[in-house]
């Protein structure tokens, strides 16, 4: 898939030696599809991602089918991939969702909060504080069962209804989630408006509030072409968990200005060029995204997928 010696391994100073990629293609990537992807195709997608060396693959979401009909097959899908030797986190919106996930043996779950009132109402049909109140017993119940909990925070860098989001507002929500017991946070640039200086300022503010860098992951969308630059800034700060979506799939069904996620292949190309270990086989990953694009009937938006797959033709 790649020419010999490319990308060249040229490390930069003061960057992490290894990055864990939190692959979201099977959940965040497919939830915005206009038509439902067959369960068997989703399962094969996850298996191929695992075969490419990804060790954390977000499998699905246990939300009500009316909210995200594309993921209505969570109960059917999870048992098809539960035997894989990888972490398979799933989203849970409330206690009912958690119960459904735990009944199938899920050991990693995620709750999804918002940094803004507008998105909380659009996405969760609750105020920001009401949504946090719903999550508190869910997180407590999960932790009582020794289940790993991730807290997603959407709209950390901008909101389509409210515009700029004050950093202190984001910090308050993040601190509330860690105080509840969340093991990990994912800072979401849901509409892709972040820039590197903003990323560094938010990370520094979280540290000042007592949220350590080692519990923080970043989740960038590439709406304005800033996802890799923002990721690099986060790496400079010491972040070692980066969310990405194979083939650049995804968006957000509740924020129409949210275009695709950072493509996993584009991320891996940059990380490998920097000498940062990921454990990912870029050739196998690219082949997986080419296969998935064929299932969806359209080409992958990932620049790396297009470049490498073109070379094979």
Secondary structure, 3 states (H helix, E strand, C coil): CCCCCCCCCCCCCCCCCECEEEECHHHHHCCCCCCCCCHHHHHHHHHHHHHCCCCEECCEEECCCCCCHHHCCHHHHHHHHCCCCCECCEEECCHHHHHHHHHCCCCEEEEEEECCHHHHHHHHCCCHHHHHHHHHHHHHHHHHCCCEEEEEEECCCCECCCECCCHHHHHHHHHHHHHHCCCEEEEEECCCCCCHHHHHHHHHHHHHCCCCHHHEEEEEECCCCCHHHHHHHHHHHCCCEEEEEHHHCCCCCCCCCCCCECEHHHHHHHHHHCCCECCCCHHHHHHHHHHHHHHHCCCCCCHHHHHHHHHCC
